[in-house]
Amino acid sequence: MKVAALIENAAKSKANVDLHKLMDKIEWLPLLLLKLVNVTELNIIDNQIMALLTTIGSLNALTKLNTHSNKIINLPDSFGLRLDYNQLKALPEAMGILKQLEILTPHINRIKGLPTTMANLSQLRELDVSFNEVENIPKTFCFAVSMEKLNLANNFADLKTLPRSIRNLENLEELDTTNIQIRTLLNSFRLLSKLETFQADETPLKAPPRQIIKLGAQVVAE
């Protein structure tokens, strides 16, 4: 069935729309998509999509948008979504307006830095930026104090330090720094009182940091 027909049918009745792995592997989303005013879930994974409609934020009922395995190179400023396996080089500063965002997973992209406005994401519980090119973590990021899981793994030689303000992530339970180049941890780590798991495989850290041991957290380091 053609994309237009799928969308027309969905606009009449469905709460969920599945455009997964279409035979013609669409590169652009048709404007017709904006008719899906009652749709709550939209699945467009495994296509060749390079950009999202700038007006997609007008789909007020949409609560879940899955873009896994496309070729997206930039985003509109007005919404957030699961962004794994794309080619993003940056996240927009406007991400900071997504006050209700709880989980953000832009892993396996080409992201070099995080927006300074992420401090405004007061509900963010989980962030996975593994397998990117992140060079530093902005100090303001560590004011996203609801964070429970933070995955920074496999940013290769790019990420070498963590900010002193990481102590503000007082609800952090899991931290993964596998295969990044941090050599020391600041004393402020001892203030992460809820930390349960710290992963540091393939890093220059030669021994489990005493700051982490004192917390009683499980340390995985080789």
C-alpha positions in Angstrom: 0.0 0.0 0.0 1.3 3.5 -0.9 2.3 5.9 1.9 -0.6 8.3 1.0 -3.1 5.5 1.3 -1.7 4.3 4.6 -1.9 7.8 6.1 -5.4 8.4 4.8 -6.6 5.2 6.3 -4.9 6.0 9.6 -6.3 9.5 9.7 -9.8 8.0 9.8 -9.5 5.7 12.8 -6.1 4.6 14.1 -4.3 5.8 17.3 -1.1 4.1 16.0 0.5 4.4 12.6 3.2 2.1 11.4 5.3 3.2 8.4 8.1 0.8 9.3 10.5 -0.2 6.4 8.3 0.9 3.5 9.1 -0.9 0.2 10.0 2.4 -1.5 12.1 3.6 1.5 10.9 7.1 1.7 13.4 10.0 2.2 10.9 12.7 3.1 7.7 12.7 5.2 4.7 13.9 3.2 2.7 16.9 4.3 -0.3 14.6 4.4 1.1 13.3 7.7 -0.2 16.4 9.3 -3.7 15.0 9.0 -2.9 12.5 11.7 -4.3 14.8 14.4 -5.5 12.0 16.6 -2.5 9.6 16.3 -0.6 8.9 19.5 2.2 6.7 18.1 4.0 7.0 14.8 6.6 4.5 13.7 8.9 5.4 10.8 11.9 3.2 11.5 14.1 1.6 8.8 13.5 4.1 6.0 15.8 6.7 4.4 14.3 9.8 6.0 16.7 12.8 6.1 14.6 15.4 7.9 11.4 15.8 9.9 8.6 18.2 9.1 9.1 21.5 10.9 5.4 21.5 11.7 5.3 18.0 13.1 4.8 19.6 16.5 1.3 20.4 15.5 0.4 16.7 16.0 -0.8 17.5 19.5 -1.9 13.9 20.4 1.5 12.4 19.4 3.3 11.0 22.5 5.7 8.6 20.8 7.7 9.0 17.6 10.2 6.3 16.7 12.8 7.3 14.0 15.3 4.4 14.6 17.6 3.6 11.6 17.1 6.5 9.2 19.4 9.2 7.8 18.2 12.2 9.8 20.8 15.0 9.8 19.0 17.7 11.7 15.9 18.3 13.8 13.2 20.9 14.1 13.6 22.9 17.3 10.2 22.1 18.8 10.2 18.4 20.0 12.3 15.5 21.2 12.3 11.8 20.2 14.3 8.6 20.1 17.2 9.3 17.8 19.4 6.2 17.8 21.3 5.2 14.6 21.2 8.5 12.7 23.8 11.0 11.6 23.1 13.9 13.9 26.0 16.3 14.7 24.2 18.3 17.3 21.0 18.6 19.4 19.2 21.9 19.2 19.4 24.4 22.1 15.6 24.4 22.0 15.7 20.9 23.5 15.5 22.8 26.8 11.8 23.6 26.3 10.9 19.9 26.5 10.1 20.1 30.2 8.3 16.8 30.4 10.9 14.8 28.6 12.0 11.7 30.7 14.1 9.6 28.4 16.5 10.8 25.6 18.5 8.2 23.6 20.5 9.8 20.7 23.1 7.0 20.8 25.1 6.1 17.7 25.2 9.4 16.0 27.9 12.0 15.5 27.0 14.4 18.2 30.0 16.5 19.5 28.3 18.4 22.4 25.2 18.7 24.5 22.9 21.7 24.6 23.5 24.1 27.5 19.7 24.2 28.0 19.5 20.6 29.1 19.5 21.9 32.6 15.9 22.9 32.0 14.9 19.2 31.5 13.7 18.8 35.0 12.0 15.5 34.4 14.8 13.8 32.5 15.6 10.5 34.1 17.7 8.7 31.4 20.2 9.9 28.8 22.2 7.7 26.5 24.7 9.5 24.3 27.0 6.5 23.8 28.8 6.0 20.5 29.0 9.7 19.6 31.8 12.2 19.4 31.0 14.2 22.5 34.0 16.3 23.6 32.7 17.8 26.8 29.7 17.9 29.1 28.5 21.5 29.8 28.4 22.5 33.4 24.8 23.5 33.2 23.9 19.9 32.1 24.4 18.7 35.6 21.5 20.7 36.9 19.1 18.1 35.3 18.8 16.8 38.8 16.2 14.1 38.1 18.8 12.1 36.1 19.0 8.4 37.2 20.9 6.8 34.3 23.7 8.4 32.3 25.5 6.6 29.5 28.5 8.4 28.1 30.3 5.2 26.8 32.3 5.0 23.6 32.8 8.6 22.9 36.4 7.4 22.1 39.2 9.9 22.5 36.9 12.9 22.5 35.5 13.0 26.1 38.3 13.5 28.6 36.8 15.2 31.6 33.6 15.3 33.5 32.5 18.6 35.1 32.8 19.3 38.8 29.1 20.1 38.8 28.3 16.4 38.2 27.8 16.3 42.0 24.5 18.0 41.4 23.1 14.8 39.8 22.0 13.7 43.3 19.6 11.0 42.0 22.1 9.3 39.7 22.1 5.5 40.1 24.0 4.3 37.0 26.9 5.9 35.2 28.7 4.3 32.2 32.0 5.8 31.1 33.2 2.8 29.2 35.9 3.5 26.6 36.3 7.2 27.1 39.5 9.0 28.2 38.8 10.2 31.7 41.9 9.7 33.9 40.7 11.0 37.2 37.5 11.6 39.1 36.9 14.8 41.0 36.2 14.7 44.8 32.7 15.9 44.0 31.9 12.3 43.0 31.6 11.4 46.6 28.4 13.4 46.8 26.6 11.0 44.3 25.1 9.2 47.3 22.6 7.1 45.2 25.1 5.8 42.7 24.8 2.0 42.5 26.8 1.1 39.3 29.8 2.8 37.8 31.2 1.3 34.6 34.7 2.3 33.5 35.9 -0.5 31.2 38.7 0.4 28.8 39.4 3.8 30.4 42.8 5.2 31.8 41.4 4.8 35.3 43.8 2.2 36.7 41.9 1.3 39.9 38.4 1.7 41.2 38.2 5.3 42.4 38.1 5.7 46.2 35.3 8.2 45.8 33.1 5.5 44.3 34.2 2.7 46.7 33.2 4.9 49.6 29.7 5.1 48.2 29.5 1.3 48.1 28.7 1.4 44.4 29.4 -1.6 42.1 32.5 -0.7 40.0 33.1 -2.4 36.6 36.6 -1.5 35.4 39.2 -3.4 33.4 
